[in-house]
Amino acid sequence: MRGKSSESLQFDPEIEKTAKVNCKEAKEARQSARLAILEQPSQEEESSSSYISEEEPIEMAAPPPPPPRRNLG
């Protein structure tokens, strides 16, 4: 019996209301977590940049040597 239900589905407004509330709470929780993550790096950047002075030169590591050439043969 594919495509046909043996009995009609019953609509329960209480279940639908509960599901809607749960979805809304989950959405708000995700949104607040996303905002907290976005605010967190900006605070770290401000605190980490305060100890680096412009007068100190920043030393960069030398680029790695190129890989050895392979000969097919």
N, C-alpha and C positions, 0 to 999 in steps of 0.2 A: 504494500500500500504506500507507494512512494508518492509524495505530493499531496496526500489527503490525510487529514488527522482523523482519528477514530472518534474523538470527542472534541468539542469546542473548548478553547482555552478560556479560563475565567480570569477576569481582570480584578485584581485586588488593590483598591486605592491606597490602603495602608502600606502595603509592600512597596508600591510605586513611590509613595511619599518618603518612606525610609530610605529607599535607594537614591532618591534625588538628594536628600540631606547628606547621605554618606558621600556621594560624588562631589557635592559642593565642599564638604569639609576636606576631602582629599585634595581637591583643586587648590583650596586656600592654603593648605599645608605645603604643597609643592611650590606655590607662588612665594610664600614667605621664606622657604628654604632657598629658593633661587635668589631672592633679594638679599638674604644673609650672605650667600656666597659672593654675590656681586660687591657687597660693601666690604667684605673681609680683605680682599687683595689691595684695595685702595688704602686701607689703614696700614697694611704691611709695607707697601711701597713708601708711604710717607715716613715710617719709622726707620726703614732700612736706608733710605736716601739721606737721612740726617747725619749719619756717621761718615759718609764719603765726602771728602772735601775736594774742591775743584783743583787745588794746588797739587795734590798727589797724582803722579802719573800712573795710569793703569797699564800693567804689563800684560801683553797678549802672548799666548803660547805660539811657538813657531808652527807653521802648517805641517802636517805629516808628510813624509816623503811619498812620492807616487808609487803605486804598486809595481812589482817587477813585471817586465814584459814577458808574455808567454809566446813561445814559438810553436806552431802546430807542425808536427813532422814526425 
